[in-house]
Amino acid sequence: ESYSDLLTYHNGIKPGDIRSKRVMLFFFPPEWHEDAILGYSYLEKEGMSKDEASWVYRSKLRKISQFSSGNKEDHPPILLVSYDDWRRRNPWEESHRILGVDQHHGKECFVIESKHRLDPKYYLSKRVSWVEKENLLPLHEEQFNREDKLFFMIDKEWDRIKPWDYWSITRWNIIDLNIKTRAIFQPLEQVFDQGFKDEEFTLNQIQK
């Protein structure tokens, strides 16, 4: 199956089935060196959600344990963004309205306000996103806490990855105003459609 099959057609899978599998191998920071995370995500639809299944292998302990994504505002290991930021929210979970048009780094964008509509205790009062018009790529996001105060910002840089020509995020620039911290997440290299098989995404495999 190709990445375009997953993006466009979900490869014929039904809501509730596994949508994608991933393995993350860590080389940095030193305390995570040679550790690994295995994750399964599921295809969802409005009215039916299913949490990701994730396991972490700690090489120094030679131990595998399952972990939950927990609260939506919690952070995945070593990342500053929340689980909802990382997994990309489903569009039906929020109400959206276009506030206007603005420029961001020279690109004309729709400015969109999004408010969570399913959870009255959701950790954000709203998100405001700058989405460039031509390819509908989110470039900048400002997040407001329950008191409607700006506390978190995310900038994303995108590029078409050759030779596949897929749009992909090449850099996250993240600023947390509460703890006065900035983090940059930048993949060094991205490759697609390498013919991986299901048996390579198993608990036994991540221990090797």
Backbone as a chain_set.jsonl record, in Angstrom:
{"seq": "ESYSDLLTYHNGIKPGDIRSKRVMLFFFPPEWHEDAILGYSYLEKEGMSKDEASWVYRSKLRKISQFSSGNKEDHPPILLVSYDDWRRRNPWEESHRILGVDQHHGKECFVIESKHRLDPKYYLSKRVSWVEKENLLPLHEEQFNREDKLFFMIDKEWDRIKPWDYWSITRWNIIDLNIKTRAIFQPLEQVFDQGFKDEEFTLNQIQK", "coords": {"N": [[0.848, -1.184, 0.0], [0.429, 2.298, -0.592], [1.463, 5.585, 0.551], [-0.224, 7.52, -0.487], [-2.54, 6.024, -0.932], [-3.381, 5.641, 1.707], [-3.832, 8.292, 2.515], [-5.857, 9.168, 0.769], [-7.794, 7.161, 0.232], [-7.996, 5.537, 2.45], [-7.342, 2.952, 2.118], [-9.417, 1.09, 1.89], [-10.243, 0.359, 4.454], [-12.404, 0.085, 7.366], [-14.209, 2.261, 9.67], [-12.946, 2.049, 12.961], [-11.151, 0.047, 12.4], [-7.6, -0.684, 12.196], [-5.797, 2.073, 11.17], [-3.221, 3.044, 10.672], [0.191, 2.062, 11.306], [3.033, 2.557, 13.356], [6.521, 2.883, 14.084], [8.751, 4.264, 16.319], [12.073, 5.063, 16.705], [14.547, 5.907, 19.034], [17.34, 8.026, 19.285], [18.231, 10.138, 20.636], [17.111, 12.082, 23.406], [20.035, 11.115, 25.472], [19.075, 9.42, 27.551], [17.016, 8.108, 26.354], [18.139, 6.627, 24.374], [18.246, 4.062, 21.969], [15.759, 3.163, 22.71], [12.278, 2.41, 21.944], [9.106, 3.062, 20.38], [5.985, 1.65, 19.708], [3.081, 2.055, 17.816], [-0.418, 1.948, 17.144], [-2.884, 3.394, 15.186], [-6.351, 4.232, 14.715], [-9.005, 4.22, 12.327], [-11.408, 6.716, 12.491], [-14.765, 7.987, 12.897], [-17.388, 10.449, 12.832], [-19.003, 10.433, 15.903], [-17.886, 8.051, 16.637], [-15.079, 7.186, 18.257], [-11.702, 6.099, 18.841], [-9.114, 5.322, 20.922], [-5.557, 5.548, 20.389], [-3.412, 2.669, 20.339], [-0.553, 2.035, 22.141], [2.847, 1.144, 22.778], [5.826, 1.079, 24.723], [9.264, 0.418, 24.511], [11.853, -0.028, 26.693], [15.142, -0.074, 26.433], [17.306, -0.342, 28.213], [16.168, -1.521, 30.41], [15.125, -3.708, 29.257], [12.381, -4.045, 28.792], [8.933, -4.052, 27.984], [6.156, -1.929, 27.97], [2.725, -0.981, 28.053], [1.235, 2.096, 27.188], [-1.051, 4.756, 27.756], [-2.678, 7.326, 25.859], [-3.862, 9.086, 27.527], [-4.944, 12.154, 29.03], [-6.123, 14.703, 26.794], [-4.596, 17.002, 26.817], [-2.158, 16.173, 27.744], [1.336, 15.324, 27.172], [3.034, 13.577, 24.546], [5.904, 11.322, 24.904], [8.908, 13.162, 25.316], [8.032, 15.32, 23.789], [6.777, 18.644, 23.261], [4.267, 19.389, 22.451], [0.702, 18.69, 22.739], [-1.204, 15.571, 23.009], [-3.445, 15.846, 21.343], [-2.567, 17.865, 19.615], [-0.524, 16.489, 18.334], [-1.677, 14.19, 17.132], [-3.382, 15.27, 15.354], [-6.391, 16.8, 15.241], [-9.706, 15.528, 14.73], [-11.886, 16.872, 12.249], [-14.635, 17.117, 12.863], [-14.76, 17.335, 15.583], [-14.695, 19.9, 16.42], [-16.188, 23.179, 16.187], [-16.086, 25.477, 13.477], [-15.105, 28.642, 12.165], [-14.561, 31.155, 9.725], [-12.53, 33.854, 10.289], [-11.377, 35.821, 8.791], [-9.033, 37.087, 6.351], [-5.501, 36.895, 6.077], [-1.978, 37.679, 5.963], [0.746, 35.419, 6.17], [4.061, 35.075, 6.609], [4.342, 36.013, 4.0], [2.42, 34.589, 2.589], [-0.906, 34.23, 1.524], [-3.58, 33.711, 3.708], [-6.386, 31.935, 5.093], [-7.913, 32.87, 8.109], [-8.844, 31.03, 10.792], [-11.12, 30.245, 13.304], [-11.436, 27.834, 15.817], [-13.428, 25.865, 17.909], [-13.773, 23.538, 20.495], [-16.369, 21.154, 20.501], [-17.38, 18.89, 21.683], [-16.506, 18.27, 24.243], [-17.127, 19.807, 27.179], [-15.275, 20.475, 29.096], [-12.891, 20.798, 27.872], [-9.396, 21.472, 27.318], [-8.712, 23.759, 25.931], [-9.986, 26.998, 25.146], [-10.249, 27.961, 22.618], [-8.849, 27.652, 19.289], [-6.848, 29.438, 16.983], [-6.16, 29.505, 13.644], [-3.867, 29.898, 10.912], [-4.328, 29.26, 7.683], [-2.984, 28.475, 4.67], [-4.094, 29.594, 1.458], [-3.775, 28.338, -1.096], [-2.964, 25.567, -0.996], [-4.207, 24.737, 1.28], [-2.76, 24.349, 3.682], [-1.958, 24.203, 7.098], [-0.269, 26.819, 8.645], [0.308, 28.41, 10.871], [-0.547, 28.516, 14.31], [-2.477, 29.575, 17.077], [-3.109, 29.067, 20.451], [-5.572, 29.158, 23.014], [-6.156, 29.249, 26.487], [-8.484, 27.936, 29.013], [-9.29, 30.261, 30.216], [-9.318, 31.968, 28.157], [-6.869, 33.029, 27.377], [-3.981, 33.648, 25.51], [-1.571, 31.132, 25.191], [0.03, 29.311, 23.859], [1.821, 28.526, 20.905], [2.184, 27.41, 17.547], [4.215, 26.963, 14.786], [4.37, 25.768, 11.466], [6.348, 24.374, 8.939], [6.205, 23.427, 5.557], [6.84, 21.082, 2.886], [7.148, 19.687, -0.415], [7.942, 16.371, -0.648], [10.437, 14.909, -2.426], [11.107, 11.912, -4.379], [8.387, 11.537, -4.305], [6.497, 13.5, -4.068], [4.763, 14.192, -2.011], [3.083, 16.323, 0.283], [4.552, 17.348, 3.298], [5.21, 17.967, 6.777], [8.08, 19.74, 7.542], [9.265, 21.059, 9.583], [8.606, 21.899, 12.918], [7.921, 24.642, 14.901], [7.685, 25.498, 18.117], [6.161, 27.217, 20.747], [5.785, 27.691, 24.138], [4.167, 29.772, 26.133], [3.556, 29.789, 28.819], [5.524, 28.388, 30.267], [7.677, 29.567, 29.229], [9.181, 28.444, 27.069], [10.769, 27.165, 24.179], [10.591, 24.92, 21.477], [11.963, 22.969, 18.844], [11.047, 20.807, 16.331], [12.345, 18.782, 13.957], [12.367, 16.752, 11.312], [15.04, 14.852, 9.967], [15.248, 13.442, 7.606], [12.893, 12.253, 5.249], [11.191, 9.499, 3.994], [9.077, 7.595, 1.796], [6.662, 4.98, 1.049], [8.082, 2.456, 1.174], [7.629, -0.226, 1.193], [7.194, -1.658, 3.585], [6.216, -4.327, 5.792], [3.431, -5.796, 7.631], [4.348, -7.462, 9.707], [6.638, -6.25, 10.565], [5.922, -4.359, 12.349], [5.577, -4.999, 15.185], [5.551, -6.125, 18.654], [7.662, -7.863, 19.189], [9.432, -7.156, 17.179], [10.297, -4.527, 17.759], [12.081, -4.899, 19.783], [14.391, -5.774, 18.694]], "CA": [[0.0, 0.0, 0.0], [1.212, 3.525, -0.668], [1.037, 6.66, 1.433], [-1.359, 8.182, -1.113], [-3.715, 5.196, -0.646], [-3.795, 5.921, 3.076], [-4.34, 9.655, 2.6], [-7.014, 9.436, -0.075], [-8.816, 6.129, 0.209], [-7.923, 4.732, 3.669], [-7.027, 1.59, 1.692], [-10.565, 0.21, 2.022], [-10.537, -0.04, 5.829], [-13.646, 0.615, 7.933], [-14.036, 2.898, 10.978], [-12.66, 1.091, 14.022], [-10.01, -0.771, 12.001], [-6.304, -0.018, 12.258], [-5.561, 2.975, 10.035], [-1.786, 3.099, 10.407], [1.096, 1.548, 12.324], [4.292, 3.309, 13.322], [7.584, 2.58, 15.036], [9.67, 5.38, 16.543], [13.331, 4.667, 17.332], [15.155, 7.093, 19.636], [18.787, 8.126, 19.414], [18.457, 11.292, 21.511], [18.237, 12.32, 24.305], [20.775, 9.905, 25.858], [18.303, 8.504, 28.394], [16.089, 7.366, 25.487], [18.902, 6.004, 23.3], [17.909, 2.68, 21.636], [14.387, 2.834, 23.083], [11.383, 2.414, 20.784], [7.668, 3.135, 20.618], [5.129, 1.054, 18.694], [1.746, 2.626, 17.94], [-1.461, 1.673, 16.159], [-3.985, 4.35, 15.206], [-7.562, 3.641, 14.152], [-9.864, 5.098, 11.553], [-12.548, 7.165, 13.28], [-15.797, 8.745, 12.212], [-18.167, 11.232, 13.79], [-19.782, 9.583, 16.79], [-17.127, 6.859, 17.014], [-13.658, 7.451, 18.425], [-10.961, 4.977, 19.395], [-7.776, 5.771, 21.293], [-4.421, 4.817, 19.865], [-2.752, 1.658, 21.167], [0.871, 2.353, 22.096], [3.738, 0.436, 23.679], [7.185, 1.615, 24.756], [10.324, -0.537, 24.871], [13.008, 0.59, 27.341], [16.216, -1.019, 26.138], [18.157, -0.588, 29.382], [15.427, -2.421, 31.297], [14.632, -4.82, 28.437], [10.999, -4.16, 29.242], [7.88, -3.417, 27.181], [4.955, -1.588, 28.729], [1.723, -0.26, 27.281], [0.86, 3.365, 27.794], [-2.254, 5.38, 27.221], [-2.524, 8.738, 25.513], [-4.307, 9.847, 28.687], [-5.692, 13.373, 28.756], [-5.795, 15.306, 25.518], [-3.585, 18.034, 26.987], [-0.881, 15.572, 28.116], [2.325, 15.333, 26.101], [3.769, 12.353, 24.247], [7.283, 11.362, 25.407], [9.918, 14.128, 24.859], [7.473, 16.344, 22.927], [6.147, 19.75, 23.969], [2.881, 19.5, 22.023], [-0.23, 17.772, 23.38], [-1.62, 14.445, 22.179], [-4.345, 16.332, 20.302], [-1.747, 18.552, 18.618], [0.315, 15.524, 17.634], [-2.437, 13.254, 16.302], [-4.23, 16.082, 14.471], [-7.788, 16.652, 15.654], [-10.707, 15.27, 13.697], [-12.576, 18.15, 12.002], [-15.973, 17.175, 13.444], [-14.679, 17.543, 17.024], [-14.729, 21.333, 16.689], [-16.922, 24.068, 15.288], [-15.099, 26.322, 12.808], [-15.597, 29.791, 11.41], [-13.506, 31.963, 9.12], [-12.506, 35.205, 10.847], [-10.943, 36.761, 7.759], [-7.871, 36.724, 5.54], [-4.304, 37.558, 6.576], [-0.711, 37.202, 5.418], [1.7, 34.794, 7.087], [5.319, 34.864, 5.883], [4.152, 36.319, 2.596], [1.416, 33.742, 1.958], [-2.26, 34.628, 1.888], [-4.158, 32.637, 4.516], [-7.624, 32.044, 5.844], [-7.764, 32.828, 9.57], [-9.967, 30.182, 11.189], [-11.311, 30.002, 14.74], [-11.965, 26.489, 16.074], [-13.791, 25.634, 19.302], [-14.166, 22.146, 20.742], [-17.814, 21.116, 20.722], [-17.789, 17.616, 22.278], [-16.083, 18.177, 25.644], [-17.244, 21.132, 27.799], [-14.11, 20.712, 29.951], [-11.699, 20.731, 27.026], [-8.363, 22.332, 27.901], [-8.605, 24.999, 25.166], [-11.232, 27.707, 24.836], [-10.301, 28.059, 21.152], [-7.623, 27.714, 18.508], [-6.934, 30.3, 15.799], [-5.188, 28.943, 12.703], [-3.614, 30.545, 9.636], [-4.289, 28.175, 6.707], [-2.717, 29.118, 3.381], [-5.231, 29.378, 0.563], [-3.549, 27.552, -2.306], [-2.921, 24.124, -0.725], [-4.909, 24.518, 2.55], [-1.8, 23.847, 4.661], [-1.899, 25.037, 8.311], [1.071, 27.37, 8.818], [0.503, 29.026, 12.194], [-1.687, 28.278, 15.197], [-2.429, 30.171, 18.412], [-4.028, 28.349, 21.33], [-6.02, 29.947, 24.155], [-6.569, 28.367, 27.578], [-9.897, 28.048, 29.406], [-9.55, 31.664, 30.572], [-9.239, 32.697, 26.892], [-5.586, 33.714, 27.316], [-3.021, 33.016, 24.612], [-0.479, 30.513, 25.957], [0.77, 28.312, 23.098], [1.851, 28.807, 19.477], [2.848, 26.417, 16.722], [4.456, 27.269, 13.382], [4.721, 24.577, 10.698], [6.87, 24.556, 7.589], [5.836, 22.3, 4.707], [7.524, 20.963, 1.602], [6.851, 18.472, -1.172], [9.078, 15.472, -0.515], [10.755, 14.265, -3.703], [10.396, 12.036, -5.655], [6.98, 11.128, -4.149], [5.685, 14.71, -4.236], [3.803, 14.334, -0.921], [3.277, 17.413, 1.226], [4.866, 16.877, 4.649], [5.778, 18.981, 7.672], [9.526, 19.606, 7.647], [9.76, 21.741, 10.787], [7.67, 22.457, 13.895], [8.477, 25.635, 15.82], [6.67, 25.453, 19.172], [6.432, 28.149, 21.845], [4.89, 27.615, 25.29], [4.326, 31.035, 26.859], [3.422, 29.562, 30.261], [6.809, 27.984, 30.859], [8.704, 30.325, 28.497], [10.009, 27.418, 26.447], [10.641, 26.982, 22.737], [11.098, 23.635, 21.003], [11.948, 22.784, 17.393], [11.026, 19.418, 15.904], [12.712, 18.845, 12.549], [12.827, 15.475, 10.747], [16.242, 15.004, 9.154], [15.001, 12.86, 6.286], [11.609, 11.579, 5.162], [11.024, 8.642, 2.823], [7.741, 7.023, 1.757], [6.368, 3.846, 0.165], [9.245, 1.588, 1.176], [7.246, -1.631, 1.143], [7.224, -2.328, 4.886], [5.179, -5.331, 5.988], [2.79, -5.728, 8.94], [5.123, -8.159, 10.738], [7.716, -5.384, 11.042], [5.347, -3.451, 13.336], [5.147, -5.881, 16.273], [6.305, -5.97, 19.886], [8.923, -8.591, 19.059], [10.325, -6.462, 16.262], [10.916, -3.319, 18.328], [13.122, -5.29, 20.726], [15.581, -6.19, 17.952]], "C": [[0.882, 1.231, 0.0], [0.657, 4.551, 0.307], [-0.172, 7.381, 0.839], [-2.64, 7.369, -0.929], [-4.272, 5.514, 0.734], [-4.44, 7.298, 3.174], [-5.686, 9.807, 1.913], [-8.142, 8.428, 0.128], [-8.895, 5.314, 1.496], [-7.765, 3.25, 3.347], [-8.168, 0.61, 1.946], [-10.913, -0.198, 3.432], [-11.791, 0.667, 6.328], [-13.353, 1.329, 9.259], [-13.918, 1.85, 12.08], [-11.505, 0.176, 13.695], [-8.719, 0.027, 12.159], [-6.083, 0.789, 10.988], [-4.088, 3.018, 9.666], [-1.018, 2.515, 11.59], [2.4, 2.332, 12.223], [5.248, 2.752, 14.367], [8.483, 3.801, 15.114], [10.889, 4.848, 17.29], [14.048, 5.926, 17.807], [16.673, 6.957, 19.704], [19.173, 9.267, 20.361], [17.133, 11.638, 22.173], [18.872, 11.022, 24.792], [19.958, 8.918, 26.681], [17.286, 7.694, 27.602], [16.818, 6.61, 24.385], [18.578, 4.512, 23.194], [16.559, 2.236, 22.206], [13.501, 2.946, 21.842], [9.937, 2.508, 21.24], [6.948, 2.517, 19.415], [3.717, 1.603, 18.887], [0.83, 2.205, 16.813], [-2.514, 2.772, 16.297], [-5.145, 3.787, 14.399], [-8.347, 4.679, 13.365], [-11.108, 5.422, 12.375], [-13.587, 7.811, 12.369], [-16.58, 9.51, 13.263], [-19.077, 10.303, 14.585], [-19.07, 8.313, 17.201], [-15.643, 7.191, 17.062], [-12.999, 6.243, 19.084], [-9.541, 5.425, 19.663], [-6.702, 4.927, 20.622], [-3.951, 3.763, 20.86], [-1.246, 1.863, 21.029], [1.629, 1.557, 23.148], [5.12, 1.078, 23.605], [8.145, 0.518, 25.201], [11.499, 0.236, 25.434], [14.167, -0.392, 27.284], [17.077, -1.337, 27.356], [17.495, -1.55, 30.361], [14.997, -3.704, 30.591], [13.166, -5.118, 28.776], [10.069, -3.422, 28.288], [6.693, -3.119, 28.078], [4.007, -0.812, 27.822], [1.431, 1.061, 27.964], [-0.304, 3.959, 27.042], [-1.95, 6.821, 26.864], [-3.057, 9.647, 26.61], [-5.128, 11.062, 28.294], [-5.214, 14.012, 27.459], [-4.703, 16.36, 25.638], [-2.234, 17.487, 27.421], [0.036, 15.505, 26.902], [2.837, 13.926, 25.821], [5.197, 12.46, 24.775], [8.155, 12.321, 24.608], [9.36, 15.203, 23.925], [6.756, 17.403, 23.757], [4.668, 19.875, 23.616], [2.019, 18.474, 22.751], [-0.539, 16.596, 22.455], [-2.558, 14.902, 21.058], [-3.588, 17.091, 19.22], [-1.017, 17.54, 17.733], [-0.5, 14.645, 16.684], [-3.312, 13.972, 15.271], [-5.707, 15.798, 14.744], [-8.692, 16.316, 14.459], [-11.548, 16.531, 13.494], [-13.933, 18.253, 12.669], [-15.949, 17.391, 14.967], [-14.802, 19.017, 17.408], [-15.73, 22.017, 15.757], [-15.915, 25.08, 14.735], [-15.792, 27.519, 12.15], [-14.413, 30.608, 10.912], [-13.617, 33.392, 9.656], [-12.135, 36.241, 9.797], [-9.771, 36.192, 6.991], [-6.686, 37.53, 6.033], [-3.095, 36.983, 5.85], [0.115, 36.54, 6.52], [2.935, 34.416, 6.283], [5.113, 35.002, 4.37], [3.114, 35.483, 1.878], [0.032, 34.143, 2.458], [-2.972, 33.45, 2.552], [-5.584, 32.976, 4.939], [-7.271, 32.014, 7.332], [-9.022, 32.169, 10.126], [-9.977, 29.99, 12.703], [-11.991, 28.643, 14.925], [-12.212, 26.319, 17.567], [-14.284, 24.201, 19.469], [-15.642, 22.097, 21.11], [-18.281, 19.845, 21.416], [-17.505, 17.528, 23.769], [-16.155, 19.56, 26.29], [-16.062, 21.478, 28.707], [-12.8, 20.645, 29.165], [-10.697, 21.789, 27.462], [-8.142, 23.638, 27.134], [-9.973, 25.655, 25.049], [-11.395, 27.845, 23.332], [-8.895, 27.933, 20.597], [-7.859, 28.683, 17.35], [-5.795, 29.888, 14.873], [-5.1, 29.8, 11.44], [-3.383, 29.422, 8.617], [-4.119, 28.782, 5.325], [-3.723, 28.656, 2.328], [-4.974, 28.336, -0.515], [-3.638, 26.051, -2.056], [-3.592, 23.741, 0.589], [-4.001, 23.865, 3.595], [-1.806, 24.762, 5.885], [-0.473, 25.49, 8.589], [1.334, 27.87, 10.233], [-0.754, 28.783, 13.025], [-1.431, 28.933, 16.547], [-3.503, 29.514, 19.263], [-4.311, 29.183, 22.582], [-6.55, 28.994, 25.224], [-8.034, 28.617, 27.956], [-10.275, 29.47, 29.792], [-9.429, 32.578, 29.348], [-7.972, 33.533, 26.778], [-4.641, 32.935, 26.41], [-1.867, 32.423, 25.427], [0.412, 29.605, 25.114], [0.685, 28.652, 21.615], [2.641, 27.73, 18.747], [2.981, 26.97, 15.311], [4.887, 25.983, 12.688], [5.235, 24.989, 9.328], [6.632, 23.269, 6.802], [6.683, 22.284, 3.445], [7.013, 19.707, 0.902], [8.087, 17.592, -1.164], [9.27, 14.723, -1.835], [11.325, 12.865, -3.455], [8.898, 11.749, -5.548], [6.006, 12.284, -4.324], [4.58, 14.823, -3.191], [4.125, 15.591, -0.122], [3.553, 16.826, 2.611], [5.441, 18.025, 5.467], [7.272, 18.726, 7.815], [10.106, 20.296, 8.881], [8.573, 22.218, 11.619], [8.45, 23.452, 14.757], [7.423, 25.899, 16.888], [7.082, 26.382, 20.307], [5.357, 27.991, 22.909], [5.129, 28.86, 26.138], [4.231, 30.852, 28.361], [4.76, 29.269, 30.912], [7.989, 28.627, 30.146], [9.72, 29.373, 27.849], [9.713, 27.353, 24.954], [11.254, 25.633, 22.373], [10.978, 23.588, 19.489], [12.017, 21.294, 17.105], [11.239, 19.408, 14.401], [13.196, 17.479, 12.073], [14.032, 15.696, 9.832], [16.032, 14.481, 7.737], [13.666, 12.139, 6.319], [11.546, 10.779, 3.866], [9.669, 7.948, 2.936], [7.728, 5.773, 0.879], [7.557, 2.902, 0.03], [8.909, 0.098, 1.259], [7.347, -2.367, 2.466], [6.033, -3.271, 5.012], [4.655, -5.284, 7.422], [3.641, -6.366, 10.033], [6.309, -7.35, 11.24], [7.229, -4.406, 12.108], [4.732, -4.278, 14.457], [6.021, -5.637, 17.498], [7.65, -6.694, 19.803], [9.935, -7.816, 18.211], [11.01, -5.266, 16.905], [11.981, -3.64, 19.361], [14.438, -5.631, 20.026], [16.481, -5.007, 17.637]], "O": [[1.985, 1.198, 0.547], [-0.454, 4.415, 0.819], [-1.056, 7.809, 1.58], [-3.717, 7.947, -0.784], [-5.484, 5.641, 0.911], [-5.468, 7.462, 3.831], [-6.565, 10.502, 2.421], [-9.312, 8.805, 0.189], [-9.783, 4.472, 1.624], [-8.019, 2.393, 4.193], [-7.925, -0.571, 2.191], [-11.8, -1.032, 3.617], [-12.192, 1.702, 5.796], [-12.35, 1.029, 9.906], [-14.687, 0.89, 12.128], [-10.922, -0.423, 14.599], [-8.741, 1.255, 12.245], [-6.168, 0.265, 9.877], [-3.741, 3.027, 8.485], [-1.51, 2.481, 12.718], [2.817, 2.72, 11.132], [4.83, 2.222, 15.396], [8.926, 4.316, 14.088], [10.765, 4.261, 18.364], [14.145, 6.903, 17.065], [17.211, 5.931, 20.117], [20.311, 9.341, 20.824], [16.094, 11.491, 21.53], [18.327, 9.943, 24.561], [20.123, 7.707, 26.533], [16.749, 6.707, 28.106], [16.167, 6.003, 23.534], [18.626, 3.786, 24.187], [16.25, 1.045, 22.185], [13.91, 3.5, 20.822], [9.59, 2.088, 22.344], [7.26, 2.819, 18.263], [3.209, 1.615, 20.008], [1.251, 2.115, 15.659], [-2.982, 3.049, 17.401], [-4.947, 2.963, 13.507], [-8.348, 5.863, 13.7], [-11.777, 4.526, 12.889], [-13.307, 8.135, 11.215], [-16.446, 9.242, 14.457], [-19.82, 9.499, 14.021], [-19.585, 7.562, 18.029], [-15.024, 7.448, 16.029], [-13.648, 5.469, 19.787], [-8.838, 5.859, 18.75], [-6.908, 3.75, 20.325], [-4.075, 3.94, 22.072], [-0.722, 1.864, 19.915], [1.137, 1.324, 24.252], [5.532, 1.561, 22.551], [7.87, -0.217, 26.149], [12.085, 1.066, 24.74], [14.18, -1.405, 27.984], [17.529, -2.471, 27.518], [18.175, -2.303, 31.057], [14.562, -4.662, 31.229], [12.774, -6.261, 29.01], [10.369, -2.316, 27.839], [6.274, -3.97, 28.863], [4.441, -0.078, 26.934], [1.385, 1.131, 29.192], [-0.511, 3.699, 25.856], [-1.091, 7.461, 27.47], [-2.749, 10.838, 26.635], [-5.91, 11.015, 27.345], [-4.051, 13.88, 27.077], [-3.962, 16.597, 24.684], [-1.257, 18.234, 27.47], [-0.41, 15.612, 25.76], [3.055, 13.155, 26.755], [5.664, 13.561, 25.066], [8.148, 12.3, 23.378], [10.14, 15.938, 23.319], [6.201, 17.108, 24.815], [3.893, 20.414, 24.406], [2.534, 17.507, 23.312], [-0.187, 16.612, 21.275], [-2.473, 14.395, 19.94], [-3.919, 16.981, 18.04], [-0.913, 17.728, 16.521], [-0.07, 14.382, 15.561], [-3.913, 13.329, 14.411], [-6.199, 14.695, 14.505], [-8.462, 16.767, 13.337], [-11.891, 17.198, 14.47], [-14.362, 19.354, 13.015], [-16.998, 17.607, 15.576], [-14.991, 19.344, 18.579], [-16.067, 21.503, 14.691], [-14.996, 25.493, 15.443], [-16.912, 27.412, 11.649], [-13.396, 30.734, 11.593], [-14.645, 34.051, 9.504], [-12.529, 37.403, 9.897], [-9.541, 34.983, 6.976], [-6.827, 38.706, 6.369], [-3.18, 35.937, 5.206], [0.177, 37.029, 7.648], [2.881, 33.561, 5.399], [5.638, 34.219, 3.578], [2.932, 35.642, 0.671], [-0.175, 34.366, 3.651], [-2.97, 32.335, 2.029], [-5.939, 34.141, 5.117], [-6.43, 31.224, 7.759], [-10.129, 32.681, 9.955], [-8.967, 29.619, 13.301], [-12.992, 28.344, 14.274], [-11.336, 26.589, 18.389], [-15.102, 23.716, 18.688], [-16.115, 22.891, 21.923], [-19.468, 19.72, 21.716], [-18.185, 16.795, 24.487], [-15.324, 20.414, 25.983], [-15.867, 22.644, 29.051], [-11.73, 20.456, 29.744], [-11.079, 22.867, 27.918], [-7.459, 24.533, 27.631], [-10.988, 24.98, 24.876], [-12.513, 27.849, 22.817], [-7.9, 28.081, 21.307], [-8.96, 28.735, 16.8], [-4.625, 29.915, 15.254], [-6.095, 30.346, 10.963], [-2.374, 28.72, 8.676], [-4.989, 29.513, 4.851], [-4.143, 27.499, 2.306], [-5.856, 27.534, -0.822], [-4.304, 25.335, -2.804], [-3.564, 22.576, 0.984], [-4.415, 22.947, 4.303], [-1.674, 25.977, 5.738], [0.427, 24.666, 8.751], [2.453, 27.766, 10.734], [-1.873, 28.836, 12.516], [-0.33, 28.862, 17.092], [-4.66, 29.414, 18.854], [-3.418, 29.825, 23.135], [-7.29, 28.057, 24.924], [-8.73, 29.4, 27.31], [-11.443, 29.848, 29.707], [-9.435, 33.802, 29.475], [-7.976, 34.603, 26.17], [-4.517, 31.716, 26.527], [-1.26, 33.111, 26.248], [1.455, 29.163, 25.597], [-0.379, 29.02, 21.116], [3.632, 27.209, 19.259], [1.996, 27.394, 14.707], [5.665, 25.203, 13.236], [4.647, 25.83, 8.648], [6.833, 22.167, 7.313], [7.178, 23.316, 2.992], [6.51, 18.784, 1.543], [9.155, 18.006, -1.615], [8.383, 14.004, -2.295], [11.964, 12.642, -2.426], [8.202, 11.717, -6.563], [4.845, 12.085, -4.681], [3.565, 15.473, -3.439], [5.293, 15.896, 0.124], [2.858, 15.907, 3.045], [6.074, 18.934, 4.931], [7.685, 17.622, 8.169], [11.288, 20.141, 9.189], [7.654, 22.855, 11.104], [9.518, 23.128, 15.277], [6.372, 26.466, 16.59], [8.221, 26.336, 20.772], [4.167, 28.138, 22.629], [6.169, 28.988, 26.784], [4.765, 31.667, 29.113], [5.093, 29.818, 31.962], [9.145, 28.294, 30.407], [10.93, 29.484, 28.051], [8.565, 27.47, 24.524], [12.302, 25.254, 22.896], [10.016, 24.099, 18.916], [12.922, 20.6, 17.569], [10.429, 19.951, 13.649], [14.315, 17.08, 12.393], [14.038, 16.621, 9.02], [16.584, 15.027, 6.782], [13.339, 11.483, 7.308], [11.812, 11.302, 2.784], [9.168, 7.737, 4.04], [8.638, 5.535, 0.085], [7.988, 2.586, -1.079], [9.804, -0.738, 1.38], [7.564, -3.579, 2.479], [4.979, -3.044, 4.417], [5.339, -4.797, 8.323], [3.663, -5.876, 11.163], [6.926, -7.719, 12.239], [8.037, -3.697, 12.708], [3.517, -4.263, 14.657], [7.088, -5.029, 17.405], [8.66, -6.19, 20.294], [11.134, -7.822, 18.491], [12.182, -5.009, 16.631], [12.717, -2.746, 19.78], [15.476, -5.761, 20.675], [17.53, -5.177, 17.016]]}, "num_chains": 1, "name": "protein.A"}
